[in-house]
C-alpha cells in the first residue's frame, strides 16, 4: 500500500510539472503576438461585438414566435424581421473586421516564427547538424509551424468568441428559466472532464505523428537530393519502399489519432443533443401548463444550442491546443539550442588578420564518438605560407582544417590565429577573414551573381567581373545567354565540375580572405579544366596563408612545406625534396602515385 501511495504522489508531481511546462510553452507561443497588439485589439472588438449580436438573435426569434402566435397584425412581424436583418448586417461587418485582422495576425506570426526558427538553424554549430537529418530539421519550418499557426491566431479569437457566447448564453438561460438552466448545467462537468482526458491523449499522439512525418520528410529530402545515386544503382524500388514504410507508420499513428477523435466528437454530440432533448421535454411541459411561452422556449432552445456549441468548440480548441503544444515543443527544442560555440564575454576582434596559424598539442574526437581523430597536433604556418596536408585516407586532414574556422573546439590543446586563441576571438570576424574552396563545391540554386555575392552582398558588378576574370570564369559565364544572371540549378547542377570550381574560386577571391583553405580542387577534373582551375588557384593563393589538403603531386610541389598525417598524428614535416630523401611515409605515398 505504501508503494502504491508513493507512485501516486510521483504521478501527481509529474502532472503538475507537465502542466507548468504547458503554460510556459503557451506564454512563449503568445509572445509572438506582441508586435501585432493593434490588430489583435481590432480582432477582439470584432469578436466581442459579433458574439454579443449572436446572443441578440435568439431573443428576437423568441419575440417573433410569440408575435406570430398572438398578433394578427403583420406590422410587428415586419419590424422584427427588419431589426433581425439589421443585426445580421452589423454582425457581418464586425465579422469582416475579425477575419481580416486575424488573417494579418496569423500570417505575420507564422512568418515571424519561421524567420526565428531559420535564423536559429543557420546559427547552430556544425556538430548539431552531424547527428540530424536535413528533412527532419526543415519539417519544423513547415509542418510544425503550420500546426502552431491556428493556435496563436484564430484559436485566440475563437476562445474569446466562444467564451462570450457561453457566459452570456448561460446568464440569459438562467434569466429565462432557472429550472431549465439546471438541465443545461448538468452536462458541463461531463464535457470538461471528457475534454481534458481526450485532449491529453491527442497531444501525445500528435507529437508522435509529427516525429514520424519528420522522419519520412528527412528520407524523402535525402533521396531527392541524391536522385542520381538512386538511379545509378536502380534503387528506385527500395527508396520508394522505405518511404512507403515511413508513411505507413505515420498513417497508422494518424488513424489512431482519428480513432480517438471519432470517439470524442460523438461523445460530446450525444451529451449535447441528450441535453437538448431534456430541455424540450421539460420546457414543453412548462409551455403546456402556461408557466413558459412558446417564444421563450424557442429562445431557450437557441441559447442552449449556442452554449452547447461553445462548449463543443472549447473541447475542439483544447484538442487543437494539445496538438499545437506537441508541435511547439519540437520548435522550441530547436530555438533553445545554443547558437554556435560559446564566445568569451568580450571576444577579440582582430582589425587586420595577417594569417599566422598555430596548433599547440591539439587532440580531437567528434562529439558523441569515442574514437580520437587527432592526437597531439603541433605545427605553425607563417603568414603567406602555403602548407600542404598529406596522408592516407582517414588520417584526419579534413578534420584538422575544420578546426581552423572553429567549426569544432578541441577538448585538449589550442589553435591560435595571429597568436590569439580562436576561442577568445569573435567567431564572425574570425571566419570573415577566411575562405574555402572545397573539392565538392556547394552552390545555391540561384544565379551565378547571387552565388558570388554570398560572402560579399554589396559587391559591385565590376568587382564580380574582376574576380571571375582572375578565376578564369568570366569567359564561360559571358557565353551564357543570361550571363551572370544564369540560374545554376540545385547544387549548381547546370554547370560542369570545372565551371563550379572556378565560380567557387571567384567567390573566394571576392571575399579577399587572409587565410585560404583548399581541399584539392582539381582532383576530379579533366586536363583542360584542371589547367584553368590550377591557374586560377595560383592567383588566389598569392600573398595568402594557404592550407591545402593535397592529393596530387603537382599541388604538393607548389607548397612551401608539407605536413604528413597518419592515424591522426603528424609523422613528417618538410619540403617535398626533404621528405623524399627521408624515405618515409611521404616517399612511399609519392611512389604509389607515380606508379599508378
N, C-alpha and C positions, 0 to 999 in steps of 0.2 A: 504493500500500500504506500509505503514511504517513497519507493522508487517511482511509482506512477505519479505521485504528487509532485516530485521533483521535475519530471518530464513535462507536466502540465505548466508549471511555473516557467520552465525554459521556453516552451512554445509561446506562452503569453508574452514573455520578454522579446522573443524574436518577432512576434506580430507587431508589438509596439514599435520596435526599431524599424521594421519594414515600413510601417505607416509614416514614420518620421522621414524615411528616405523618399517615400512618395511625395510628401509635402515639399521636401527640398527640391525634387525634380520639377514639381509644378511651379515653384517660385522661379526656378531658372527658366522654364519654358515661357512663363508670362513676363519674364524680364525682357524678352524680345519685343514685347508690345509697347514698351515705354515711349519710344520715339513716335508712335502713332496715336498718342493720347487724344489729340484733337479729333481725329477721325473716329476713334473709339467712343468719344463723348457724343458725337453726332449719331453713331450707330446705336448707342444706348438710348438716346432720345427717340430715335425711330422705333426701337424695340419697345420701349415703355409705352409710347402713345398707341402703337398698333395693338399691343397686348391689352391695354385699357379699353380701346374701342372694340376689341374682340369680346370683352366682358359686357359691353353695352348691347350687343346683338341679341343674346338670349332674352334680355328684359324686354326689348322691343317686340321680339317674336311672341312672347307671352301676352303682351298687351294686344298684339294683332289678333291672336286667337280669341281672347276674351271679347274684343270689339266685334269680331266676325260672328261670334255666337250670340252676343247680347244686343247689338245695334244694327238696325236695318239701314241706317244712313251710311252711304259709301264714302262720304266726305272724310270721315275719321280714318277709314281704311286708306284713302288716297294720301292723307297727311302722313300716316305712319309709314307707308311704303316709300314716300319721298324722303322722310327722315332716315329710313334704313339705307336708301340709296346714297344719301349724303355721307352717312357713316362709312359705308364701303369705299366711297371715293377718297375721303380723307385718310382712311386706313391704307389705301393703295399708295397714296403719296408718301406716307411715312414708311411703308414697306420698301418703296424705291430707295429712300434715304438709307434705310437699314442695309439693304442688299448691296448698294453701291459702296457705302462706307466700309462694310465688312470685306468686300472684294479687294479694295485698296489695302486694307489692313492685312488680310490673309496672304495676298501675293507679295506684299512688302516683307512680311515676317518670313515667308519661305525663302525669298531672295536673300535676306539677311542671314538666315540660318545656314543656307548653302554657302554663302560667302565666308561665314565664320568657320564652317567645317573645312572648306577647301583651304582657307588661309592657314588653319592649323595643320592640315595634311602636308602642305608644301614646306612647313617649318619644322616638321618632325625629323628627328635624326635618322641617319641611314639604317642603324640597327633595327629600328621599328619596322621597316619595310622588309627586312630579311626574313622575318617569320610570318609574314602575312601575304595573302594573295591580292592582286590589284582589284579583281572583281569584288572581293569582299569589302574592300575599302570604298570603292565607288558606289556600292549599293547603299551605303549610309548617306550618300549625297542624293540618291534618287528615291528608292522605295521607303527608307526610314523617314526621310524628311517629308515625303508625301503623306505618310500616316500621321505625322505630328501636325501637319498643316491644319486639319479640321479642328483639332483641339485648341490651338492657340488663336483661332479666328472665329469660325462660325459656332463652335461649341460654347464659347463665352456668351455670345448673343442668345443662343438657344436656351442656355441655362437661365439667363435673365428673363427672357420671354416666358418660358415655362414656369419660372418662379412667380412672376407677377400673375400669370393665369391661374396657377394652383392656389396661391394665397388669397387672391381676390375671389376666385371661384368658391373656395371653402367658406369665406366670410359671407358671401351672398347666399350660399346654400343654407347656412345657419339662420340668416335673416328670414328666408322664405319658409323653412320648416325645420326646426330643431330635431324633430323626430326622424324625418327622412335623412337628415345630415348624419345621424348615428350610423345608418346603413352604409353610407359612403366612407366614413372614417374608419370603420371596422377593417376594411381590407388594406389600409395603408401599411400597417406593420408587416403584413404578409408580403407585400410588394417590396418593401425596403429590405427585409431580410433576404428575400429571394434574389434581389438585385445585387446585394453585397456578395452572396455566395457565388452566383454565376459570374459576376464581374472578376473575382479573383481567378476563377478557372480560365476565363477568356484571356486575362492578362498573361498568364503563364504560357498558354498555348500560342498566343500571338507572338511572344518573344521567341519561342521555339520555331515558329513558322518563318519569322524574319531571318533567323540564323540559317535555316535551310535554304531559303531563297538566295541569301548572300553567297552560300556555298555553290549553288548552281550558277549564279552570275559570275563568280570567280572562275569556274571551269570554262564557261562559255567565253569569257573575255580572253583567257589564255589560248583557247582553241582558235578563236578568230584571229588573234594576233600572230599565231604560229600556223596559219592555214596552209602555207606552203610545205611545212614539215608534215602536216596531216596528210596532204595529198601525195607527197613524195613516198610516204610509207603506206599509202592506201588505207589510212586509219580512219576514214570517214565513218565506217560502221561502228568501230569501237568508241570513237568520240561521241557519236550520236547516242550510243548505248549508255555511256557514262552520264551524259546529260539527262537522258531519259530516267536513269535510276535516281539522280538527284531531284528531278522534278516530281517523280513519283513519290519520293519521300516527303517533299513539301506538300504535295497534293494530299497525301494521307493525313498530314497534320491539319491541312485546311478542312478536310472532311470532318476530322474530329472537332474542329472549331465550329463548323457548320452544325454538327450534331448537338453541341451544347446550346448554340443559338436556337436551333429548331425546338429544343425542349423549353428554353427560356421564354421565347416570344409567345407560344401558345399558352404557357402557364399564366403569363401576365394578361393575355387576351381573355382567357377563361375567367380569371378573377374579376376582370373589369366588366365583362358582359354579365357575369353572375350578379355583380353588384347592381348593374342596370336593371336586371330582371327583378331583383328585390325591391328596387325603388319603384318600378312600375306596379308591382303587386301592392306595396304599402301605400303608395301615392294614389293608385286607382281607388282603393277603399276609402281614402280621405276625400276624394272628389265625390264619391257616391254618397258619403254622409254629410257633405256640404262644408267640411272644415277646410277645403282647399279648392281653388278654382281650377278649371281646365288649363287656363293660361299659365297659372303658377306651376302646375305640374309640367307643362311643356318647358317653361323656363328652367325649372329644377332639373329636368332631364338633360337639357342642353348644357347647363352648368356642370352636371355630373360627367357628361362626355368631355367637357373641357378639362375638368380636374383629372379624370382618368387618362386623357390624352397627355396631360402634363406629366403625370406620374410615369406613364409608359415611356415618354420621351426622356425623362430623367434616368430611367433604368437603361435606356439605349445609350444616353450620353455617358453613363457610368461605365458601360462596357467599352464604349469608344475611348473613354479616358484611359481605361486599363490597357487597351491595345497601344495607345499613344505612349503610355508610360514604358511599355516594353520596348518600343522603338526608340524613345528618347534616351533610355538607359544606354543603348548602344552608341547613340550620337554623343552623349556626354562622356562616355568612356574615351572617345576619340578626342573630344575637346579638353579633357583632363590630362591627356598625355603631355608630358613636359616637352616644350618645343626646343629642338636642337640639344646639344650637350650644354652642361652648365657653364656659364661665364662667370668670371670674377666680378665682384661688386663694382669695381672700377676698371673695366677692361682697357688694355693698352691699344691705342690706335696709332700705328706707325705711319707717319706722314709720307715717307718715301722709302719703300722697301728695296734694299739693294739686292737681296736674293740669296743670302747665305743660308744653308740648311745644315743642321747638325742633329744626329741621332746619338743619344747617350744611354747605353745599357737598356735598350728597349726590348721588353718581352710583350707578346700579344697573343691572345686567344679570342676568337669570336664569341660574343655574348651567348650563353646557353650551351656552348661546346667546351669540352674538357681538353681538346687537343690544342697544344701550344703551336701556333703557326710561325711565330718569330721568336728567336732566342738571343738575348744579349747583343742586339744590333748596335754597332758603334761605327760611325763614319761621318765625314764632313764634306759638304760641297761648297766651294767658294763661289762668290758672285760671278755670274757669267760663264761658269764652268759647265761643260757637257759631260754628264756621267751616265754610263750605260749599265743597267742591271741585267746580268746574265745568269742563267741557270736552268736546270731541267724543269719540266712542268711540275707544279706543286711546290716549288722551292720557296714561295712567299713573295714573289716580285710584285704582283698586283696588290696584295695586302699592304706591302710596305708603302707604295705610293698613295694609298688611300688614307694613310695616317698623316701625310703632309698637309692636306687641306682640313684635317681634323674631322673626317667622317667618322672616325672611331678614336677613342682615347686609350692609350696603352696602360694597363694596370701597373706596370713596372717600367721605370725609365722615363725619359722625357725627350721631346722634339723641340728644337729651337729654330726660329726664323729670325735672322738678324740678331742672334744672341738673346732673343726673348722667347720664353716658353710659350708655345701656341695656346696653352690653357689659360694664359694670362692676357691673351690678345682678343680683340673683338673679332668674332667669327666672320662678320660681314666684311670688315676691312682686310682680314687675312685672306679670305677666298677671292676678294676682288682684285688681289694682286697676283692671282694665279689663273691659268687657263690649261685646258687639257684637249688633246686630240686622241681619242681612243681608237682602238683597232676596229671596233664595230661602232661606226658613227650613228648617233641618235639625232634625227631631225624631227621637227614637229610637222604636222600635216599642212601648214600654211604655205606662204610664198617663200621664195628664196630670201627676199629682203627681210621678211619677218624673222626668219631663222638667223640671219646675220646679225640682227639687232637684239637678239635675246639677252646679251650682256651689256649692250650699249643702246638703249631705246632711243636716245636723242641723236644718234649718229646721222650725219647728212648723207645725201646720195653720193656726193663726191668722195666722202670717206669710205663708203661701201665699195665704190668702184676702185679706189686706190688699193684697198685691202684685197679685193678679188684679182686685181692685176698682179699684185705681189704673190698671190696664191695660185697663179696660172688658171684662174677660174673665169675671168671676165669674158674671154673669147667664147667659151661654150655657153655661158649664160646669155650673152648678146645674141647668140644664134637661135635662141628660143623665140617664138612669136611674141610671147609676153615678157621677155627679158627677165628683169629682177622680180616681176610680179607673177612669175611662173609658179604654179602650185606644185609642190614636190610629192604630195600624197603622204599617207601614213608611214612614218619612219623613213621618209624620203625614198619610197619605193620606185618613184618615176625617174630617179637619177641612177646612173651607173655607180659602181663601187668607187671608181676613181673620181667621179664628179662629187660624190658625197664627201670624200676625203678632202677635196680641195675647198668645198664650202666650209667644212669644219676648220680647215687651216685659216681661211679668210675670217671666220668668226673669231678665232683665237687672235689673229693679227689685229682685228678691230678692237679687241679688249685691251691690247697693249700690255700684257702681263709682265711682271718681273720674273716670275717663276713659271716654267712650262713643263708639263708632264705629258709624255708621249708614250702610247702603247703601240709599238711597231705598226705604224700607219700604212706601210706599203707591203705587208707580208702576204696579202691576198689579191694583189693586183697584177695585171699583165705588164709586160716590159715597158710599153709606151706610157701607160698610166703611171707606172712606178717612177719613171724618169721625171714626169711632170710634177708628181707629188713630192718626190725627193728634192727637186729644185726648190719647190715652194717651202718645204720644211727647213731647208738650209737658210732661206731668208728669214723664216720665222724664228729660228734659234739664234740668230745673230744678236750678240750682246745680252742674251737672257740666260739665266740659270736654268739648265735643262736636265731633267731626269728622264731617261729613255728605257723602257722595257724592250730590250733588243732580242730579236730572233735571227736576224740576218748578219752575215759577216760584214757587209758594206756599211751597215749602221754602226757596228762595233768599231770599225776602223776610224770613223769620223769622230768618235768620242775622245775626250781628253783623258778619261780614266774609266776603268771597268771595275765593277763590284760584282763578284761572283757569289751567288747564293746557292746553298744546298741544304734541304731539310730545315729551312728557317734560320740558317746561320750564315754569316759572312765567312767564306772559306778562303777567298783570294781577293786581292785588290792590286791594281796596277794598270799599266798600258797594255795594249794588245801584244806588242813585241815582248814585253817583260813576262807576261803570263804564258806566252808560247814557250819562251825559254825555260820557264819554271817547270814545264811538262806536268802540270797538274790537271784538275778537273776541266778548266777552261780549254787547255790544249786538246783534251780528249773530245770535248764538245765541238771544237772547231774542226777537228779531224773527221768526225762523223758527218758534219755538214758538208765539208768539201768532198768526202767520199760519196755522199748522197747526190 
